Amino acid sequence: MRLAATQKPTVGSKVVLMPLDVELTERMASGLEEPKADWTDNARRHIQTALDRDAVTRGLTFVKLGEPKEGTPEEDQFQQLEALHGVVGRSILIHEFFDNAKLPNKAGTFDWTLGDGAAKLADAYNSDYALFFYVRDSYASAGRAALIVVGALLGVGVQGGVQVGFASLVDLKTGNVVWFNRLIRGVGDLRTEEKADETVKTLMAGFPK
């Protein structure tokens, strides 16, 4: 497990917990993935519970966001910031953790940002940092599982479910990503509270303190 940490919250820092960017899907025999809303809703609840428990252990106080009203500038702002974090996070995942995809212009430094837009959160919630949580989890359908078995008998590898996630801590004054951790694996199950708790512990490992 590798992670980057360039800064840590000081005592008394307020951390905004952004809405959880989570989606669970079922991987069909064809390889296509079908979103499962009920699985996703359960996973969000389990992750939120695990994060709350983790925050108590670390002595953190999360500033939780209220749902912005539909069609308001605030809703648009949140959606844009979450989408931007997803893009930046996936870029970090690729370019920081895979040696053949390193960016020469980074020169070995961890230098990623969400830009000035993050400062609006600092003003709106009187906070210093924001914690973003992104997870995509897929599970093999019965048909896919059968295909995996047949493939194994024939010596052909057929991929089942995959869990990919990352967590980022962003300095709201600068928009800079000051800590990042990730996981990519073929095990885990966010549909159960116990397994979701393990995923949260894995992603929060090394959180600056």
Contacts in CASP RR format, 6 or more apart in sequence:
PFRMAT RR
TARGET T0000
AUTHOR 0000-0000-0000
METHOD contacts of the structure
MODEL  1
MRLAATQKPTVGSKVVLMPLDVELTERMASGLEEPKADWTDNARRHIQTA
LDRDAVTRGLTFVKLGEPKEGTPEEDQFQQLEALHGVVGRSILIHEFFDN
AKLPNKAGTFDWTLGDGAAKLADAYNSDYALFFYVRDSYASAGRAALIVV
GALLGVGVQGGVQVGFASLVDLKTGNVVWFNRLIRGVGDLRTEEKADETV
KTLMAGFPK
1 181 0 8 1.000
1 183 0 8 1.000
1 202 0 8 1.000
1 205 0 8 1.000
2 96 0 8 1.000
2 97 0 8 1.000
3 179 0 8 1.000
3 180 0 8 1.000
3 181 0 8 1.000
3 182 0 8 1.000
3 205 0 8 1.000
3 206 0 8 1.000
4 92 0 8 1.000
4 96 0 8 1.000
4 110 0 8 1.000
4 177 0 8 1.000
4 179 0 8 1.000
4 180 0 8 1.000
5 178 0 8 1.000
5 179 0 8 1.000
5 206 0 8 1.000
5 208 0 8 1.000
6 110 0 8 1.000
6 176 0 8 1.000
6 178 0 8 1.000
6 179 0 8 1.000
7 171 0 8 1.000
7 176 0 8 1.000
7 178 0 8 1.000
7 179 0 8 1.000
7 208 0 8 1.000
8 178 0 8 1.000
8 179 0 8 1.000
8 208 0 8 1.000
8 209 0 8 1.000
9 15 0 8 1.000
9 60 0 8 1.000
9 128 0 8 1.000
9 129 0 8 1.000
9 169 0 8 1.000
9 208 0 8 1.000
9 209 0 8 1.000
12 61 0 8 1.000
13 128 0 8 1.000
13 129 0 8 1.000
14 61 0 8 1.000
14 63 0 8 1.000
14 125 0 8 1.000
14 126 0 8 1.000
14 127 0 8 1.000
14 128 0 8 1.000
14 129 0 8 1.000
15 60 0 8 1.000
15 61 0 8 1.000
15 62 0 8 1.000
15 63 0 8 1.000
15 127 0 8 1.000
15 128 0 8 1.000
15 129 0 8 1.000
15 130 0 8 1.000
15 131 0 8 1.000
15 169 0 8 1.000
16 62 0 8 1.000
16 63 0 8 1.000
16 64 0 8 1.000
16 65 0 8 1.000
16 121 0 8 1.000
16 125 0 8 1.000
16 127 0 8 1.000
16 129 0 8 1.000
16 130 0 8 1.000
16 131 0 8 1.000
16 172 0 8 1.000
17 51 0 8 1.000
17 62 0 8 1.000
17 63 0 8 1.000
17 64 0 8 1.000
17 65 0 8 1.000
17 130 0 8 1.000
17 131 0 8 1.000
17 133 0 8 1.000
18 65 0 8 1.000
18 81 0 8 1.000
18 82 0 8 1.000
18 85 0 8 1.000
18 130 0 8 1.000
18 131 0 8 1.000
18 132 0 8 1.000
18 133 0 8 1.000
19 65 0 8 1.000
19 78 0 8 1.000
19 82 0 8 1.000
20 44 0 8 1.000
20 47 0 8 1.000
20 48 0 8 1.000
20 133 0 8 1.000
20 135 0 8 1.000
21 82 0 8 1.000
21 85 0 8 1.000
21 86 0 8 1.000
21 132 0 8 1.000
21 133 0 8 1.000
21 134 0 8 1.000
21 135 0 8 1.000
22 40 0 8 1.000
22 43 0 8 1.000
22 44 0 8 1.000
22 47 0 8 1.000
22 133 0 8 1.000
22 134 0 8 1.000
22 135 0 8 1.000
22 136 0 8 1.000
22 137 0 8 1.000
22 190 0 8 1.000
23 35 0 8 1.000
23 40 0 8 1.000
23 135 0 8 1.000
23 136 0 8 1.000
23 137 0 8 1.000
24 35 0 8 1.000
24 36 0 8 1.000
24 39 0 8 1.000
24 40 0 8 1.000
24 43 0 8 1.000
24 137 0 8 1.000
24 138 0 8 1.000
24 139 0 8 1.000
24 190 0 8 1.000
24 191 0 8 1.000
25 33 0 8 1.000
25 34 0 8 1.000
25 35 0 8 1.000
25 36 0 8 1.000
25 136 0 8 1.000
25 137 0 8 1.000
25 138 0 8 1.000
25 139 0 8 1.000
26 33 0 8 1.000
26 34 0 8 1.000
26 36 0 8 1.000
26 39 0 8 1.000
26 138 0 8 1.000
26 139 0 8 1.000
26 140 0 8 1.000
26 141 0 8 1.000
27 33 0 8 1.000
27 138 0 8 1.000
27 139 0 8 1.000
27 140 0 8 1.000
27 141 0 8 1.000
27 144 0 8 1.000
27 159 0 8 1.000
27 160 0 8 1.000
27 161 0 8 1.000
28 34 0 8 1.000
28 141 0 8 1.000
28 143 0 8 1.000
28 144 0 8 1.000
29 141 0 8 1.000
29 143 0 8 1.000
29 144 0 8 1.000
29 146 0 8 1.000
29 147 0 8 1.000
31 144 0 8 1.000
33 138 0 8 1.000
39 139 0 8 1.000
39 190 0 8 1.000
39 191 0 8 1.000
42 190 0 8 1.000
42 191 0 8 1.000
43 135 0 8 1.000
43 137 0 8 1.000
43 190 0 8 1.000
43 191 0 8 1.000
43 196 0 8 1.000
46 190 0 8 1.000
46 191 0 8 1.000
46 192 0 8 1.000
46 193 0 8 1.000
46 196 0 8 1.000
46 197 0 8 1.000
47 133 0 8 1.000
47 135 0 8 1.000
47 190 0 8 1.000
47 196 0 8 1.000
47 199 0 8 1.000
47 200 0 8 1.000
49 193 0 8 1.000
49 196 0 8 1.000
49 197 0 8 1.000
50 193 0 8 1.000
50 196 0 8 1.000
50 197 0 8 1.000
50 199 0 8 1.000
50 200 0 8 1.000
50 201 0 8 1.000
51 62 0 8 1.000
51 133 0 8 1.000
51 200 0 8 1.000
51 204 0 8 1.000
52 62 0 8 1.000
53 197 0 8 1.000
54 200 0 8 1.000
54 201 0 8 1.000
54 204 0 8 1.000
55 61 0 8 1.000
55 62 0 8 1.000
58 207 0 8 1.000
58 209 0 8 1.000
62 131 0 8 1.000
63 125 0 8 1.000
63 126 0 8 1.000
63 127 0 8 1.000
65 78 0 8 1.000
65 125 0 8 1.000
68 74 0 8 1.000
68 75 0 8 1.000
68 77 0 8 1.000
68 78 0 8 1.000
69 75 0 8 1.000
74 124 0 8 1.000
77 117 0 8 1.000
77 120 0 8 1.000
81 114 0 8 1.000
81 117 0 8 1.000
81 118 0 8 1.000
81 121 0 8 1.000
82 132 0 8 1.000
84 114 0 8 1.000
85 114 0 8 1.000
85 132 0 8 1.000
85 134 0 8 1.000
85 168 0 8 1.000
85 170 0 8 1.000
86 132 0 8 1.000
86 134 0 8 1.000
88 112 0 8 1.000
88 113 0 8 1.000
88 114 0 8 1.000
88 168 0 8 1.000
88 177 0 8 1.000
89 112 0 8 1.000
89 134 0 8 1.000
89 166 0 8 1.000
89 168 0 8 1.000
89 177 0 8 1.000
89 180 0 8 1.000
91 112 0 8 1.000
92 112 0 8 1.000
92 166 0 8 1.000
92 168 0 8 1.000
92 177 0 8 1.000
92 180 0 8 1.000
92 182 0 8 1.000
93 164 0 8 1.000
93 166 0 8 1.000
93 182 0 8 1.000
93 184 0 8 1.000
94 101 0 8 1.000
95 101 0 8 1.000
95 102 0 8 1.000
95 103 0 8 1.000
95 106 0 8 1.000
96 102 0 8 1.000
96 110 0 8 1.000
96 180 0 8 1.000
97 182 0 8 1.000
102 108 0 8 1.000
110 177 0 8 1.000
110 180 0 8 1.000
111 176 0 8 1.000
112 176 0 8 1.000
112 177 0 8 1.000
112 180 0 8 1.000
113 174 0 8 1.000
113 175 0 8 1.000
113 176 0 8 1.000
113 177 0 8 1.000
114 170 0 8 1.000
114 175 0 8 1.000
114 176 0 8 1.000
114 177 0 8 1.000
115 174 0 8 1.000
115 175 0 8 1.000
116 175 0 8 1.000
117 175 0 8 1.000
118 130 0 8 1.000
118 170 0 8 1.000
118 171 0 8 1.000
118 172 0 8 1.000
118 174 0 8 1.000
118 175 0 8 1.000
119 172 0 8 1.000
119 173 0 8 1.000
119 175 0 8 1.000
121 127 0 8 1.000
121 130 0 8 1.000
121 172 0 8 1.000
122 128 0 8 1.000
122 172 0 8 1.000
122 173 0 8 1.000
127 172 0 8 1.000
128 171 0 8 1.000
128 172 0 8 1.000
128 173 0 8 1.000
129 169 0 8 1.000
129 170 0 8 1.000
129 171 0 8 1.000
129 172 0 8 1.000
129 178 0 8 1.000
130 169 0 8 1.000
130 170 0 8 1.000
130 172 0 8 1.000
131 167 0 8 1.000
131 168 0 8 1.000
131 169 0 8 1.000
131 170 0 8 1.000
132 167 0 8 1.000
132 168 0 8 1.000
132 169 0 8 1.000
132 170 0 8 1.000
133 167 0 8 1.000
133 203 0 8 1.000
134 165 0 8 1.000
134 166 0 8 1.000
134 167 0 8 1.000
134 168 0 8 1.000
135 163 0 8 1.000
135 164 0 8 1.000
135 165 0 8 1.000
135 190 0 8 1.000
135 199 0 8 1.000
135 203 0 8 1.000
136 162 0 8 1.000
136 163 0 8 1.000
136 164 0 8 1.000
136 165 0 8 1.000
137 161 0 8 1.000
137 162 0 8 1.000
137 163 0 8 1.000
137 164 0 8 1.000
137 188 0 8 1.000
137 189 0 8 1.000
137 190 0 8 1.000
138 160 0 8 1.000
138 161 0 8 1.000
138 162 0 8 1.000
138 163 0 8 1.000
139 161 0 8 1.000
139 189 0 8 1.000
139 191 0 8 1.000
140 148 0 8 1.000
140 160 0 8 1.000
140 161 0 8 1.000
144 158 0 8 1.000
144 160 0 8 1.000
145 160 0 8 1.000
147 158 0 8 1.000
148 157 0 8 1.000
148 158 0 8 1.000
148 160 0 8 1.000
150 158 0 8 1.000
151 157 0 8 1.000
151 158 0 8 1.000
152 158 0 8 1.000
160 186 0 8 1.000
161 186 0 8 1.000
162 184 0 8 1.000
162 185 0 8 1.000
162 186 0 8 1.000
163 183 0 8 1.000
163 184 0 8 1.000
163 185 0 8 1.000
163 186 0 8 1.000
163 187 0 8 1.000
163 188 0 8 1.000
163 190 0 8 1.000
163 199 0 8 1.000
164 182 0 8 1.000
164 183 0 8 1.000
164 184 0 8 1.000
165 182 0 8 1.000
165 183 0 8 1.000
165 184 0 8 1.000
165 203 0 8 1.000
166 180 0 8 1.000
166 181 0 8 1.000
166 182 0 8 1.000
166 183 0 8 1.000
166 203 0 8 1.000
167 180 0 8 1.000
167 181 0 8 1.000
167 182 0 8 1.000
167 203 0 8 1.000
167 204 0 8 1.000
167 207 0 8 1.000
168 177 0 8 1.000
168 179 0 8 1.000
168 180 0 8 1.000
169 177 0 8 1.000
169 178 0 8 1.000
169 179 0 8 1.000
169 180 0 8 1.000
169 207 0 8 1.000
169 208 0 8 1.000
170 176 0 8 1.000
170 177 0 8 1.000
170 178 0 8 1.000
171 178 0 8 1.000
178 208 0 8 1.000
179 206 0 8 1.000
179 207 0 8 1.000
179 208 0 8 1.000
181 203 0 8 1.000
181 204 0 8 1.000
181 205 0 8 1.000
181 206 0 8 1.000
181 207 0 8 1.000
182 203 0 8 1.000
183 199 0 8 1.000
183 202 0 8 1.000
183 203 0 8 1.000
188 195 0 8 1.000
188 198 0 8 1.000
188 199 0 8 1.000
189 195 0 8 1.000
189 196 0 8 1.000
190 196 0 8 1.000
190 199 0 8 1.000
END
